[in-house]
Amino acid sequence: MKKVRTTLAGASVLLDLILLDRKAGAPQYQQLYRQMRALILKRTLRPGTNLPATRALAGDLGIARNTVIAVYEQLEAEGYIETRHGARARVADLPLDKSSKSATRLPSMADSLSARGHVLLEQTHRSSPASQILFQPGLPDVKYFPFATWRRLLTQRLRPSADDIFGYHSFTGYAPLRAAIANYLEAARGVRCTPEQVIVTTGAQGALDLLARLFLDPGDTVLLEEPGYTGAQGAFLAAGARLLPLPVDETGWQLPDIAKARPRLIYLTPSCQFPLGLTMRMEQRLKVIELAEAANAWIIEDDFDSEYRFANKPVPAMQGADGNGRTIYVGTFAKTLFPSLRIGFMVLPRALDERMNKALFLSGKSAPLFLQAALSDFIEQGHFAKHLRRMKRIYGTRRASFVARVEEQLGEWLTPIDGRSGLQTVWKLRKGLKDKHIADLASEASFGVTPLSEHYHHGPGLQGIILGYAAVETAAVPRGLARLKAVLRKAG
């Protein structure tokens, strides 16, 4: 490492403590640029100070002159120094660097947030870091995903072709993927739609946020399952909606007087209720459809975890039974493939599908086209169906083993609410235990437990915990449950 003290021509100021470390990972150009920029911002080099000639500075530092010339050109381009023909470069007269102020003197973002911003930041949401994924709900096991096949398909798409997937267009989705999704939904979920009704979004959450923007004005009413999905709660509350509970317990959905509530939207997870894992009976589905028509409301059917039903065959989607065309279907590939893919979709009634291309562009909810193209190939070549069949078998076996072990080892504290569907299980706590306290203790022990009570918006709700099992290898379950047992003992 070389330390240089260079006298600036025409000034008594020293270009002091420039340290160029030849063993450092950063190139000498970057090191010199960053240090000179810092000296200028801190006003160690004051405005108007003449800088050394490039040849002289290069000689003092023992580096190539071209390196110094490149640094000077970059500093000039960014406005830190000024050059004139026939004269030395000199430091520009910049405003004082506000980054040197104490953090306590900086303006507070919280004072400037909109009402929507405050609502978003105040929402309850738990997600474990990558190091604490044990028992995380809704998390698939990506070890079984055919990444070699996915990598090949993605590589094939990452090259120029007549099928342009790199421009500003097709915001509602890549046409072949929309067709593939429509075909899959018709065959597997009983959804009635054409490819033109399918809108590809950045995950199911992106679809919910967009629907909230399109349908809700401040003060509008949304009927939302309780307990329910906190992501839907946040999207609707941030749009200014007033939430009314649609109660769900172990016996099913308790339908309120929908005509009296006059909701704008009704949000449901009828195939696999989140978080309880229950399936809505057909008579209740038809009743909701009838009441929505009478109330002039729209139904959002979030088909959460519908692929993973282990009691018997999956129940067809509610949308297929809606002859009134008031059900908006929402789905995602997060659970069937992997969450970070961030590709979801919604199926809109024909009356709503116009001008959606513009809405997707303005909201930024459109997924990257090259990913959509690769996913289209993945589905059309049969890889999606093959992977889904495999994971159903694996998760079915894991779930049965997991529930049996929890009941055996933790039955003193936990009682199952077993809807026999989804990638998570739900357990009521023994009287006197508090689920948030248990979640905090688990976090201190470096693993995640999701409190059931946090999924209630009105009142304290049922005390329980949600345990994901899908991403936990069967061999690792005993060790994980032993850690949870220690937490439950500590909680009382």
C-alpha positions as CSV (number, residue, x, y, z in Angstrom):
1,M,0.0,0.0,0.0
2,K,1.4,3.4,-1.0
3,K,0.6,6.6,1.0
4,V,1.2,9.8,-1.0
5,R,1.4,13.4,0.1
6,T,1.3,15.7,-3.0
7,T,1.6,19.4,-3.0
8,L,-1.0,21.1,-5.2
9,A,0.5,23.6,-7.7
10,G,-0.7,27.2,-7.0
11,A,-2.1,26.3,-3.6
12,S,-0.8,25.4,-0.1
13,V,-3.4,22.7,0.2
14,L,-2.2,19.1,0.4
15,L,-3.7,16.3,-1.5
16,D,-3.3,14.2,1.6
17,L,-3.6,10.6,2.5
18,I,-4.4,9.1,-0.9
19,L,-4.0,5.4,-0.3
20,L,-3.7,3.1,-3.3
21,D,-3.6,-0.6,-2.3
22,R,-2.4,-2.7,-5.2
23,K,-3.6,-5.8,-3.4
24,A,-7.1,-4.5,-3.0
25,G,-9.9,-6.0,-5.1
26,A,-10.9,-2.5,-6.5
27,P,-8.9,-1.2,-9.5
28,Q,-6.5,1.8,-8.9
29,Y,-8.8,3.9,-11.0
30,Q,-11.8,3.3,-8.6
31,Q,-9.7,3.8,-5.5
32,L,-8.3,7.2,-6.8
33,Y,-11.7,8.3,-8.0
34,R,-13.5,7.5,-4.7
35,Q,-10.9,9.1,-2.5
36,M,-10.7,12.3,-4.6
37,R,-14.5,12.5,-4.7
38,A,-14.6,12.1,-0.9
39,L,-12.0,14.9,-0.4
40,I,-14.0,17.2,-2.5
41,L,-17.3,16.4,-0.8
42,K,-15.8,16.9,2.6
43,R,-14.2,20.1,1.5
44,T,-10.8,18.9,2.4
45,L,-10.2,20.1,-1.2
46,R,-11.9,23.5,-1.1
47,P,-13.8,25.0,-4.1
48,G,-11.4,26.7,-6.5
49,T,-8.4,24.6,-5.4
50,N,-6.1,23.9,-8.4
51,L,-5.4,20.2,-8.9
52,P,-2.0,18.8,-9.9
53,A,-1.3,18.2,-13.6
54,T,-2.2,14.6,-14.6
55,R,1.5,13.8,-15.4
56,A,2.7,15.1,-12.0
57,L,0.0,13.3,-10.0
58,A,0.6,10.1,-11.9
59,G,4.3,10.3,-11.1
60,D,3.7,11.0,-7.4
61,L,1.3,8.0,-7.2
62,G,3.4,5.7,-9.3
63,I,0.5,4.9,-11.7
64,A,-0.2,5.4,-15.4
65,R,-1.0,8.9,-16.5
66,N,-4.0,7.5,-18.4
67,T,-5.5,6.3,-15.1
68,V,-5.3,9.9,-13.7
69,I,-6.8,11.3,-16.9
70,A,-9.7,8.9,-16.7
71,V,-10.4,9.9,-13.1
72,Y,-10.3,13.6,-13.9
73,E,-12.6,13.1,-16.8
74,Q,-15.1,11.2,-14.6
75,L,-15.0,13.8,-11.9
76,E,-15.5,16.6,-14.5
77,A,-18.4,14.7,-16.0
78,E,-20.1,14.4,-12.6
79,G,-19.5,18.1,-11.9
80,Y,-16.9,17.7,-9.1
81,I,-14.1,19.5,-10.9
82,E,-13.9,22.1,-13.7
83,T,-11.4,22.3,-16.6
84,R,-10.5,25.1,-18.9
85,H,-8.3,25.0,-22.0
86,G,-4.7,25.9,-21.0
87,A,-5.4,25.9,-17.3
88,R,-5.2,23.4,-14.4
89,A,-8.3,21.5,-13.4
90,R,-9.8,23.0,-10.2
91,V,-12.4,21.9,-7.6
92,A,-15.9,23.0,-8.5
93,D,-18.0,25.1,-6.0
94,L,-20.4,22.6,-4.7
95,P,-23.1,22.9,-2.0
96,L,-22.1,21.6,1.4
97,D,-22.3,17.8,1.6
98,K,-25.4,17.0,3.5
99,S,-24.4,13.5,4.1
100,S,-22.0,14.6,6.8
101,K,-24.8,15.9,8.9
102,S,-25.9,14.0,12.0
103,A,-28.7,11.6,11.2
104,T,-30.8,13.3,13.8
105,R,-30.8,16.5,11.7
106,L,-32.0,14.7,8.6
107,P,-35.7,15.1,7.6
108,S,-37.9,12.3,8.7
109,M,-39.7,10.3,6.0
110,A,-42.4,9.4,8.4
111,D,-43.5,13.0,8.6
112,S,-44.1,13.1,4.8
113,L,-45.8,9.7,4.2
114,S,-49.2,9.6,2.7
115,A,-52.1,8.0,4.5
116,R,-51.6,5.0,2.2
117,G,-47.9,4.9,3.1
118,H,-48.7,4.9,6.8
119,V,-51.1,2.0,6.3
120,L,-48.6,0.0,4.3
121,L,-45.9,0.4,6.9
122,E,-48.2,-0.4,9.8
123,Q,-49.4,-3.8,8.4
124,T,-48.4,-6.9,10.3
125,H,-46.3,-9.3,8.2
126,R,-43.9,-12.0,9.3
127,S,-41.3,-13.6,7.1
128,S,-38.3,-15.5,8.3
129,P,-34.9,-14.8,6.9
130,A,-33.3,-17.4,4.7
131,S,-31.5,-18.8,7.7
132,Q,-34.7,-19.4,9.6
133,I,-37.0,-21.1,7.1
134,L,-37.9,-24.0,9.5
135,F,-41.7,-24.3,9.6
136,Q,-42.3,-21.3,7.4
137,P,-45.8,-21.5,5.9
138,G,-46.4,-21.6,2.2
139,L,-42.8,-22.4,1.3
140,P,-42.3,-25.2,-1.3
141,D,-39.2,-27.5,-1.3
142,V,-37.1,-26.1,-4.2
143,K,-34.6,-29.0,-4.0
144,Y,-36.9,-31.0,-6.2
145,F,-37.4,-28.3,-8.8
146,P,-35.8,-29.3,-12.2
147,F,-33.4,-26.4,-12.3
148,A,-31.3,-27.9,-15.2
149,T,-34.4,-27.9,-17.4
150,W,-35.3,-24.5,-16.3
151,R,-31.8,-23.1,-16.9
152,R,-31.9,-24.6,-20.5
153,L,-35.2,-23.1,-21.3
154,L,-34.2,-19.8,-19.9
155,T,-30.9,-19.8,-21.8
156,Q,-32.7,-20.5,-25.0
157,R,-35.0,-17.5,-24.4
158,L,-32.1,-15.1,-23.6
159,R,-31.2,-14.5,-27.2
160,P,-32.6,-12.3,-29.9
161,S,-35.3,-13.8,-32.0
162,A,-38.3,-12.9,-34.2
163,D,-40.5,-13.3,-31.1
164,D,-39.5,-10.0,-29.3
165,I,-39.5,-10.5,-25.5
166,F,-37.2,-7.6,-24.6
167,G,-39.2,-4.6,-25.5
168,Y,-42.0,-2.4,-24.1
169,H,-45.2,-4.3,-25.0
170,S,-47.5,-7.2,-24.0
171,F,-48.0,-5.8,-20.5
172,T,-51.0,-8.1,-19.9
173,G,-48.7,-11.1,-20.5
174,Y,-46.9,-13.1,-23.1
175,A,-49.6,-14.5,-25.4
176,P,-48.4,-18.2,-25.4
177,L,-48.2,-18.2,-21.6
178,R,-51.7,-16.7,-21.3
179,A,-52.9,-19.5,-23.6
180,A,-51.0,-22.2,-21.6
181,I,-52.5,-20.9,-18.3
182,A,-56.0,-20.8,-19.7
183,N,-55.6,-24.4,-20.9
184,Y,-54.3,-25.6,-17.5
185,L,-57.0,-23.8,-15.5
186,E,-59.7,-25.3,-17.6
187,A,-58.4,-28.8,-17.3
188,A,-57.2,-28.8,-13.7
189,R,-59.3,-26.2,-12.0
190,G,-62.6,-26.0,-14.0
191,V,-62.1,-22.3,-14.8
192,R,-64.0,-21.1,-17.8
193,C,-61.9,-18.5,-19.7
194,T,-60.2,-17.6,-22.9
195,P,-56.5,-16.6,-23.1
196,E,-57.6,-13.0,-23.6
197,Q,-59.1,-13.0,-20.1
198,V,-55.9,-14.2,-18.5
199,I,-53.6,-11.4,-17.1
200,V,-50.1,-12.2,-16.0
201,T,-48.9,-10.3,-13.0
202,T,-46.0,-10.0,-10.6
203,G,-47.3,-12.7,-8.3
204,A,-50.7,-13.0,-6.7
205,Q,-49.9,-10.0,-4.4
206,G,-49.4,-7.9,-7.5
207,A,-52.8,-8.9,-8.8
208,L,-54.4,-8.1,-5.4
209,D,-52.8,-4.7,-5.3
210,L,-53.8,-3.9,-8.9
211,L,-57.4,-5.0,-8.2
212,A,-57.5,-2.8,-5.1
213,R,-56.4,0.2,-7.2
214,L,-58.9,-0.5,-10.0
215,F,-62.0,-1.2,-7.8
216,L,-61.7,0.7,-4.5
217,D,-62.3,4.3,-3.5
218,P,-61.6,5.4,0.0
219,G,-64.4,4.3,2.3
220,D,-65.5,1.4,0.1
221,T,-66.3,-1.8,1.9
222,V,-64.5,-5.1,1.4
223,L,-65.7,-8.4,3.0
224,L,-62.6,-10.3,3.9
225,E,-62.2,-13.7,5.5
226,E,-61.2,-13.7,9.2
227,P,-58.8,-15.1,9.9
228,G,-57.4,-14.2,6.5
229,Y,-54.5,-13.4,4.3
230,T,-52.6,-10.4,5.6
231,G,-51.4,-9.5,2.1
232,A,-54.9,-9.0,1.0
233,Q,-55.7,-7.0,4.1
234,G,-52.8,-4.7,3.4
235,A,-53.6,-4.2,-0.2
236,F,-57.3,-3.3,0.5
237,L,-56.5,-1.1,3.6
238,A,-53.8,0.8,1.7
239,A,-56.4,1.6,-1.0
240,G,-58.6,3.2,1.7
241,A,-61.1,0.4,2.1
242,R,-63.2,-0.4,5.1
243,L,-62.8,-4.1,6.1
244,L,-65.7,-6.1,7.4
245,P,-65.1,-9.6,8.7
246,L,-66.3,-12.7,6.9
247,P,-65.8,-15.1,9.8
248,V,-64.3,-18.6,9.3
249,D,-63.9,-21.2,12.0
250,E,-63.5,-25.0,12.1
251,T,-67.1,-25.4,11.0
252,G,-66.7,-23.3,7.9
253,W,-67.6,-19.8,6.6
254,Q,-70.2,-17.9,8.5
255,L,-71.8,-15.7,5.8
256,P,-72.9,-12.3,7.0
257,D,-75.8,-10.2,5.6
258,I,-74.0,-9.3,2.4
259,A,-76.8,-7.1,1.1
260,K,-76.7,-5.0,4.3
261,A,-72.9,-4.7,4.2
262,R,-73.0,-3.5,0.5
263,P,-69.4,-4.5,-0.2
264,R,-67.6,-3.5,-3.3
265,L,-65.4,-6.6,-3.1
266,I,-65.7,-10.0,-1.5
267,Y,-62.3,-11.7,-0.9
268,L,-62.3,-15.5,-0.5
269,T,-59.8,-18.4,-0.5
270,P,-62.5,-21.2,-0.9
271,S,-60.4,-24.1,-2.1
272,C,-57.8,-23.9,0.7
273,Q,-58.8,-21.2,3.2
274,F,-55.8,-19.3,4.4
275,P,-54.7,-19.9,7.1
276,L,-57.1,-22.6,8.3
277,G,-56.8,-24.9,5.3
278,L,-60.6,-25.6,5.0
279,T,-62.6,-26.0,1.8
280,M,-65.8,-24.1,1.2
281,R,-68.8,-26.3,0.5
282,M,-70.6,-25.9,-2.8
283,E,-73.9,-24.6,-1.3
284,Q,-71.9,-21.8,0.4
285,R,-70.1,-21.0,-2.8
286,L,-73.4,-20.7,-4.7
287,K,-74.9,-18.6,-1.9
288,V,-71.9,-16.1,-2.1
289,I,-72.3,-15.9,-5.9
290,E,-76.0,-15.2,-5.5
291,L,-75.5,-12.6,-2.7
292,A,-72.7,-10.9,-4.7
293,E,-75.1,-10.4,-7.7
294,A,-77.8,-8.9,-5.4
295,A,-75.3,-6.5,-3.8
296,N,-73.6,-5.6,-7.1
297,A,-70.3,-6.8,-5.7
298,W,-67.3,-8.5,-7.2
299,I,-65.8,-11.7,-5.8
300,I,-62.0,-12.2,-5.7
301,E,-61.3,-15.9,-5.6
302,D,-57.7,-16.4,-4.5
303,D,-57.2,-20.0,-5.4
304,F,-54.4,-20.4,-2.8
305,D,-52.8,-23.8,-2.6
306,S,-55.6,-25.4,-4.5
307,E,-53.3,-27.9,-6.1
308,Y,-52.4,-29.4,-2.7
309,R,-55.5,-31.1,-1.3
310,F,-54.8,-34.5,0.3
311,A,-58.1,-35.7,1.6
312,N,-59.4,-36.5,-1.9
313,K,-59.4,-34.8,-5.3
314,P,-59.1,-31.0,-5.6
315,V,-62.4,-29.2,-5.7
316,P,-63.0,-27.2,-8.9
317,A,-62.6,-23.4,-8.7
318,M,-65.6,-21.3,-7.7
319,Q,-65.2,-19.2,-10.9
320,G,-66.4,-22.1,-13.0
321,A,-69.8,-22.2,-11.1
322,D,-70.4,-18.4,-11.4
323,G,-72.8,-17.9,-14.2
324,N,-73.1,-14.3,-13.3
325,G,-69.5,-13.5,-14.3
326,R,-68.7,-11.7,-11.1
327,T,-65.8,-13.8,-9.9
328,I,-62.2,-12.6,-10.6
329,Y,-59.8,-15.6,-10.3
330,V,-56.3,-15.1,-8.9
331,G,-53.5,-17.6,-8.9
332,T,-49.7,-17.9,-8.7
333,F,-46.8,-20.2,-9.5
334,A,-45.1,-19.4,-6.2
335,K,-46.2,-22.6,-4.5
336,T,-46.1,-24.9,-7.5
337,L,-42.7,-23.8,-8.7
338,F,-40.8,-21.3,-6.4
339,P,-41.7,-18.0,-4.8
340,S,-39.0,-15.8,-6.2
341,L,-40.2,-16.4,-9.7
342,R,-42.8,-13.7,-8.9
343,I,-45.2,-14.7,-11.6
344,G,-48.9,-14.9,-10.9
345,F,-52.1,-14.3,-12.9
346,M,-55.7,-13.4,-12.7
347,V,-58.7,-14.2,-14.9
348,L,-61.1,-11.3,-15.5
349,P,-64.7,-11.5,-16.7
350,R,-65.0,-10.4,-20.3
351,A,-66.6,-7.1,-19.2
352,L,-63.4,-6.1,-17.4
353,D,-60.6,-7.1,-19.7
354,E,-60.4,-3.9,-21.9
355,R,-57.7,-1.3,-21.3
356,M,-55.9,-3.6,-18.9
357,N,-52.7,-3.4,-21.0
358,K,-52.4,0.3,-20.0
359,A,-53.2,-0.5,-16.3
360,L,-50.5,-3.1,-16.1
361,F,-48.0,-0.7,-17.6
362,L,-48.8,2.2,-15.3
363,S,-48.9,0.1,-12.2
364,G,-45.7,-1.8,-13.0
365,K,-47.3,-5.1,-12.3
366,S,-46.2,-6.8,-15.5
367,A,-43.8,-9.7,-15.1
368,P,-40.6,-9.9,-17.3
369,L,-41.4,-11.3,-20.7
370,F,-38.4,-13.5,-21.0
371,L,-39.3,-15.2,-17.8
372,Q,-42.9,-15.6,-19.1
373,A,-41.6,-17.1,-22.3
374,A,-39.4,-19.6,-20.5
375,L,-42.4,-20.5,-18.2
376,S,-44.6,-21.0,-21.2
377,D,-42.1,-23.5,-22.7
378,F,-41.9,-25.2,-19.3
379,I,-45.7,-25.7,-19.2
380,E,-46.1,-26.6,-22.9
381,Q,-43.3,-29.2,-22.9
382,G,-44.9,-31.0,-20.0
383,H,-42.4,-30.2,-17.3
384,F,-44.9,-28.3,-15.1
385,A,-47.4,-31.1,-14.9
386,K,-44.7,-33.7,-14.2
387,H,-43.2,-31.5,-11.4
388,L,-46.6,-30.9,-9.9
389,R,-47.5,-34.6,-9.8
390,R,-44.1,-35.4,-8.1
391,M,-44.5,-32.7,-5.5
392,K,-48.1,-33.7,-4.6
393,R,-46.8,-37.2,-3.8
394,I,-43.9,-35.8,-1.7
395,Y,-46.0,-33.3,0.2
396,G,-48.7,-35.8,0.9
397,T,-46.3,-38.2,2.5
398,R,-44.6,-35.4,4.4
399,R,-47.8,-33.9,5.7
400,A,-49.1,-37.1,7.1
401,S,-45.8,-37.8,8.8
402,F,-45.5,-34.3,10.1
403,V,-49.0,-34.1,11.6
404,A,-48.5,-37.5,13.3
405,R,-45.2,-36.4,14.8
406,V,-46.6,-33.0,16.0
407,E,-49.5,-34.7,17.7
408,E,-47.2,-37.3,19.3
409,Q,-44.5,-34.9,20.6
410,L,-46.5,-31.6,21.1
411,G,-50.0,-32.8,21.8
412,E,-49.7,-31.4,25.3
413,W,-49.7,-27.9,23.9
414,L,-51.2,-28.2,20.4
415,T,-54.5,-29.3,18.9
416,P,-54.8,-29.6,15.1
417,I,-57.2,-27.7,12.9
418,D,-56.9,-30.1,10.0
419,G,-58.3,-29.1,6.7
420,R,-56.0,-31.6,5.0
421,S,-54.9,-29.2,2.3
422,G,-52.1,-26.7,1.7
423,L,-48.4,-26.4,2.4
424,Q,-48.9,-25.6,6.1
425,T,-50.7,-26.9,9.1
426,V,-52.7,-25.0,11.8
427,W,-52.7,-25.8,15.5
428,K,-54.7,-24.3,18.4
429,L,-52.8,-23.5,21.5
430,R,-53.5,-24.8,25.0
431,K,-55.5,-22.3,27.0
432,G,-53.3,-19.7,28.6
433,L,-50.6,-19.7,25.9
434,K,-50.1,-16.6,23.6
435,D,-49.0,-17.3,20.1
436,K,-47.1,-14.0,19.6
437,H,-45.1,-14.7,22.7
438,I,-44.2,-18.1,21.3
439,A,-43.3,-16.6,17.9
440,D,-41.0,-14.2,19.6
441,L,-39.3,-17.0,21.6
442,A,-38.9,-19.1,18.5
443,S,-37.3,-16.1,16.7
444,E,-34.8,-15.8,19.5
445,A,-34.0,-19.5,19.0
446,S,-33.4,-18.8,15.3
447,F,-36.5,-20.4,13.7
448,G,-39.8,-19.0,12.6
449,V,-43.3,-19.7,14.0
450,T,-46.3,-17.8,12.6
451,P,-49.0,-16.7,15.1
452,L,-52.5,-17.4,14.0
453,S,-53.9,-14.4,15.9
454,E,-52.1,-12.0,13.6
455,H,-54.4,-13.0,10.8
456,Y,-57.4,-11.4,12.5
457,H,-58.2,-7.8,11.8
458,H,-61.1,-7.4,14.2
459,G,-60.4,-8.5,17.7
460,P,-57.8,-10.9,19.2
461,G,-58.9,-14.0,17.4
462,L,-57.9,-17.6,18.0
463,Q,-54.6,-18.3,19.7
464,G,-52.7,-20.8,17.6
465,I,-49.6,-21.3,15.4
466,I,-49.2,-22.0,11.7
467,L,-46.4,-24.5,10.9
468,G,-45.2,-25.1,7.4
469,Y,-44.0,-28.6,6.6
470,A,-43.3,-28.7,2.9
471,A,-39.7,-27.5,2.9
472,V,-38.7,-29.6,5.9
473,E,-37.2,-32.9,5.1
474,T,-38.8,-35.8,7.1
475,A,-35.5,-36.6,8.7
476,A,-35.2,-33.0,10.0
477,V,-38.6,-32.9,11.6
478,P,-37.7,-34.5,15.0
479,R,-34.9,-32.0,15.6
480,G,-37.2,-29.1,14.6
481,L,-40.0,-30.2,16.8
482,A,-37.6,-30.7,19.7
483,R,-36.6,-27.0,19.3
484,L,-40.3,-26.0,19.2
485,K,-41.0,-28.2,22.3
486,A,-38.3,-26.3,24.2
487,V,-40.0,-23.0,23.2
488,L,-43.4,-24.2,24.3
489,R,-42.1,-25.4,27.6
490,K,-40.5,-22.0,28.2
491,A,-43.7,-20.2,27.3
492,G,-45.5,-22.2,30.0
